[in-house]
Amino acid sequence: MRPDDWRLTEDVDAFLARAGDFLRSRPALHTTPLSVTEKLRTLGAAAHGGRFPVFGLLERADEQLLRWCREFAADVGEDVTIDAASWAGTRFAEKRYTFSETPNGTPVSMAGANPMVGGQVRVDPVYTPAHVRGRGYAGAVTVEVSRAAPAAGAQEVVLYTNAADPGDAVRVRSARSGWRRKRRGRGCAAGAV
């Protein structure tokens, strides 16, 4: 992401107006930012040593993330509405996203990673827009996410791919990268590193 994708503010109310619904959609996962912002909202700067922290709001990339999740869902046949109003209720909201970028900072691919559960992190979705596919971007971002998860304590990383599509680029390249098939499901295969 480029620096101009971010808007910085010390205004906790402006931050919560933009991010509050998302944070409250999974309060256990977001307990720290919810606690900090509530303390600042009620006590003011005194709650933070007399100074307000700076909050970052990701502007353009939010719209891009929504668009790419919509495009991914359409590509795999998911019937889901993904927009700012419905985001918190979608399966996509709980994930942390990593983007692959060109040298000039243009995002070209993304991979989502679910929160760790039982020592396991699930990688899903992996998406590259059609006009930049076939250049290794999805493979690169998948490798990055799959390396970060064990570094953060995951004992296993699971990648969902489209088993029904023999040409699924992520599945094919992942097999070359050391992933091994664990089981079959309807329309997807799970692999683990």
Buried (B, 14 or more C-beta within 10 A) or exposed (E): BEEEBEBEBEEBEEBBEBBBBBBEBBEEEBEEBBEBBEBBBEEEEEBBEEEBBEBEBBBBBBEBBBEBBBBBBEEBEBEEEBEEEEBBEBBBBBBBBBBBBEEEEEBBBBBBBBEBEEEBBBBBBBBBBEEBBEEBBBBBBBBEBBEBBEEEEBEBBBBBBBBEEEEBBBBEBBBEEEBEBEEEEEEBBBBBB
